[in-house]
Amino acid sequence: MTGRHQLERLEREARHLAPGASQEAAAGQRVFAEGDGPVLTDLDGNQYLDFAAGTLTQSLGHGHPEVVEALIAQARRLWNVHDSATPDRAALLELLARLLPGHLDTYALFSTGAEVIEAALRVVLAGAEPGRNRIGAMRGGFHGKTMGARMLVHWDVGHQAFAGNSVLGYSPYCYRCPLELTRPTCQLRCASLVRRHIAGKPNVSALVFEPVLGAGGVIVPPPGYWEQIADACRANGVLLVADEVLTGGGRTGTFLACEQFGVEPDLVALAKGLASGFPFAVLAGRADVMRHPAASEPGAHASTFAGNPLGIAAARATLGVIERDRLLERVRALGERLGDRLSALAARFDHLGDVRGVGLLYGLEFVTDRQSRSPAPDIARAVYTTALDLGLRVALGGHILRIAPPFTLDEALLDEGLGLLERALERVLL
Ligand SMILES: Cc1ncc(COP(=O)(O)O)c(C=O)c1O
């Protein structure tokens, strides 16, 4: 329950705050006051295990001491000099080069996910051959709310959809196969249709895709799906632009999700997991694409906050810990435990139609019944608010809950959080 102090603040701010909050903020009605590792504290002193890791930003949990120290030290030195070099920028670029696949060795720095998608579209279109003015995207994908990013999003993201100029491919949403087929007899027809589409449309310059769809419901592709599509893109001169805003930075157990799904992207967008919640984002790319003369005009990547020194400090500290403490191994080990426990829950509760995920990124899909598989957003919301009341925060989107704890969690707290989730499911469903 939302406590007295929080209700007072929520009432006060409602007089001035524009509507349009996320479902989770609107349904949750909490005022979070502090974060420490995996634990959040609200204004009335209640504590929560944060299995949404901020908004999948807190890979190291909240307030990691090394990130805090780096930010404080930088805050004392320098905040903004446009995109001029600062002493730590070279070290951050070198760190990115160590963590990312070798062919992605050129970087532009930004502040938000949608901003990086816009930059990727600019790079693609600047270097595109004449006539190749269309971009491919996937059903159920999400790339942000700026106009260019929304052009790629084929569902309503809070305002009317604006999918005017992109070409659409089938996502591997096996639980609700858009082609009404089942695996393995489907033989990945979704992928072969995307292939055919790409081969048949000479005006497409790039395919923008999430290797694992995040906001669309944590849709994990079956083996072979991306390999087929990537081959078709290569054969037809279509650039592969991976949107790893959500998956990048280790969330799936490899630094990029692409590394385990058989795609070598030409450009990659990174944001959420880079800097422990400080606004910071990177467009990583192959040198020949990023250094194309038409994409390298003076000021092409400059903007007011892009690559500011505080973001660089936060990213360097965050990624430095991920590298030094070998946290990707940790994500894989914890992720296996998480997957096993969630599958056990799915076996207990009929309204839990599907559980899927990879690494520390899981989606729970709620249905009215297993026959019809009709989406059950009311159940998802009730489980979400009940879990909050019990002291567990997860992420809510429609009829899907996402579970994405920090990488630094220990097994005991993982089990404790899943115990709270089970209690919430029991309260709502039994
Ligand atoms: C895959 C993906 N791309 C892009 C974005 C947009 O990022 P931002 O909200 O930082 O603009 C998001 C945000 O959730 C995302 O999940």
The ligand as an ORCA input file, in Angstrom:
! r2SCAN-3c Opt
* xyz 0 1
  C      15.147     -1.339    -27.527
  C      14.951      0.105    -27.190
  N      15.331      1.047    -28.073
  C      15.204      2.353    -27.814
  C      14.648      2.792    -26.638
  C      14.503      4.261    -26.381
  O      15.397      4.651    -25.422
  P      15.146      6.053    -24.623
  O      13.960      5.825    -23.762
  O      16.422      6.229    -23.841
  O      14.958      7.088    -25.655
  C      14.233      1.859    -25.692
  C      13.641      2.304    -24.415
  O      13.108      1.560    -23.651
  C      14.374      0.475    -25.968
  O      13.971     -0.468    -25.105
*
